[in-house]
Amino acid sequence: RFEEALQEARQVDKLLSESPGDDYLEEKFPLLGVPITVKEAFSVHGMPNTSGLVNRRNVIATSDATVVSRLKQAGAIPLGVTNCSELCMWYESSNRVYGRTNNPYDLQRIVGGSSGGEGGVLAAACSVIGVGSDIGGSIRMPAFFNGVFGHKPTTGVVPNDGQFPNAQGVRTSFLCTGPMCRYAEDLEPMLRVMAGPGVNKLKLNEKVSLEKIKFHCMDHDGGSIFVSPVDKEILQAQKKVVEHLEGTLGVQVQRVAIHKMKYSFQIWSAMMSSKDSDGQEAQLFTDLLGDHGKPVWPLWELMKWLMGMSSHTLPAIALGLTEKLMKLNPGGNAKLVSMGKSLQEEMEALLGPDGVLLYPSHPTIAPRHHSPICMPFNFAYTAIFNVLGLPVTQCPLGLSSEGLPLGIQLVAASYNDHLTLAVARYLEQAFGGWILPGKV
């Protein structure tokens, strides 16, 4: 929406020339004139809102999602909307509406998903700050693969309404809307605006003393059979963070091995498909694929896909098939849901009011296009924190030997977002934060 953006920028110039003073403007419009982009799954008035679904190709938003409205009211100027995976449920941002988004550090690599276009556009310096959403790592994987910052807030603080698909039933406790940006200091002002009145729960005004944080570190999930081993360079980057914290802050980083993390993928899957407290079933992905039209039959779509005739992507079809299989083992799912609740209690107890966990963002650095289909469950490293409801900040840590972004997840107990944001600002100074693609 470049024409509208330029018009709004001129209005900002006019406002600045007529303003009684900067303090007044800063208080009323904390993001005055700041260009933003928004994941296409969110409604932005006058912009497409397809979520990569072919039969929504002509859907144009007639209103703004709550977070978009709040950012506009704070003075931000939307430049446009950015690509995502089909129905936001895959970690490669490619669909039959817009095609594929490429990683600015290496065009043969993925940007991640589902907020992948947002990660790529920020990394390439096309936009300053952006809006993403995350139910299995959809803010944090793109932030990791593109070397920018992303924050998944504590569940239930930032409103999710105005996006398609939106969470229903039990999934409303797992979906989070949050900020993405190149510079760590921009996360907090964005989060304040996006959260609105709910921001009071997040203790953002509390001063953080880094020396008093109890740091914990876990190198991998314990060896899940569903997930790739963690890449050596990711482990080395995490080790450097531990050494830096211990050497500079004088803290002792406690190594932990949380056994249940090995079952992250299974726990996430079971909790995503469980009933809510009212007994409401989780919405079927195949229903979403149909989008109020004819139901989609995954096996039939697979046959059509093999002949090049399906309007859906292979990951979406595969997810539809997996969903059918999950329903065949209700007893096993109940055990996994119980394990998830127990893991949540264990994590809250471990982290407490002053703890931060260092944990890999993903087992591999940004994979090549199409390769996620061979390792579909690697998103478990981010997904587990959605079902646990914990705040997580994704922080870049320089580039790998191949010139691809490295990074780490910073995790705290519920409502302690201020701790992970403070550590992210510190690590940005220590490790350089975002690096312009093509600079090295």
Salt bridges, closest charged atoms under 4 A:
GLU8 OE2 - ARG1 NH2 2.64
GLU18 OE2 - LYS14 NZ 3.26
ASP64 OD2 - LYS72 NZ 2.86
GLU86 OE2 - HIS312 ND1 2.62
GLU92 OE2 - HIS369 ND1 2.84
ASP106 OD2 - ARG109 NE 3.30
ASP134 OD1 - ARG140 NH2 2.85
GLU188 OE2 - ARG192 NH2 2.98
GLU188 OE1 - ARG425 NH1 3.50
GLU206 OE1 - HIS418 NE2 3.52
ASP219 OD2 - ARG255 NH1 3.19
GLU243 OE2 - LYS239 NZ 3.96
GLU281 OE2 - LYS275 NZ 3.83
GLU281 OE1 - LYS327 NZ 3.61
ASP291 OD2 - ARG56 NH1 3.58
ASP291 OD1 - HIS292 NE2 3.76
GLU301 OE2 - LYS304 NZ 3.06
GLU346 OE1 - LYS260 NZ 3.05
ASP354 OD2 - LYS214 NZ 3.70
GLU402 OE2 - ARG109 NH2 3.21
ASP417 OD2 - HIS151 NE2 2.85
